[in-house]
Amino acid sequence: MNGSFEIREYTEGGRSPFAEWFDDLDAVTAARVDRYVRRLEAGNFGAAKPLCDGVFELRWILGRATACITDTKAGPSSSCLAAAANAGRTPISPLRWNAGNDTNRQRHDMALTRDYKETVVARIKRDRKFARALYAEALGALLEGETAEGLSMLRDLVHAEITFQELARQTGLGEKTLHRMLNRNGNPTARNLGLIVRSIAEDLHIKPRVEVAVAH
């Protein structure tokens, strides 16, 4: 499937089953899951296998996860997702997505949902290990050509940790410029991206180290 999607969590009685499942994951695994979800956001469903009409199954390295994709009437690029990850208990971690051109947005918003990134940002703020693992995933994504995913993760780290105002002060770049650079479609220069990742690393009190491995 092509196109950009908005990922949202279903909520039940004021609680988010996805958030509960996500917060139970260790920091490194949670960061890997977040990167995978951002691939879905970019329309990359990876190794999703069709089970029946409109239903696909996703298998993640961390375990087993299933995704139920139901087409909407808004158009071929609009879908809803209910993902369930099996972490040794009843699999309940629902998400949904729809494309930005969804003309039935009001109908979708009647369901109790929220942006899944609220869960990610909340964990960044309270879990320094997760924030550092997400930083590593962001750099990995950038080096592996997943630019949109990498910039999106860096953007959430800035929102939750350093703030764009402080990042602007540290880098000497304007806030609006930084917002554009860290947009999913952003295109920062190597110099500016270097300034950004260095500032985030300093805020997380880490020093990135590059290791070279022989490709097989």
Secondary structure, DSSP 8 states (H G I E B T S, - for coil): --S-EEEEEE-BTTB-HHHHHHHHS-HHHHHHHHHHHHHHHTT--TT-EEEETTEEEE--TTSEEEEEEEE-TT-TT-EEEEEEEESSS-----EEEEETT-TTHHHHHTS-EEETHHHHHHHHHH-HHHHHHHHHHHHHHHHTT-HHHHHHHHHHHIIIII-HHHHHHHH---HHHHHHHTSTT----HHHHHHHHHHHHHHTT-----------
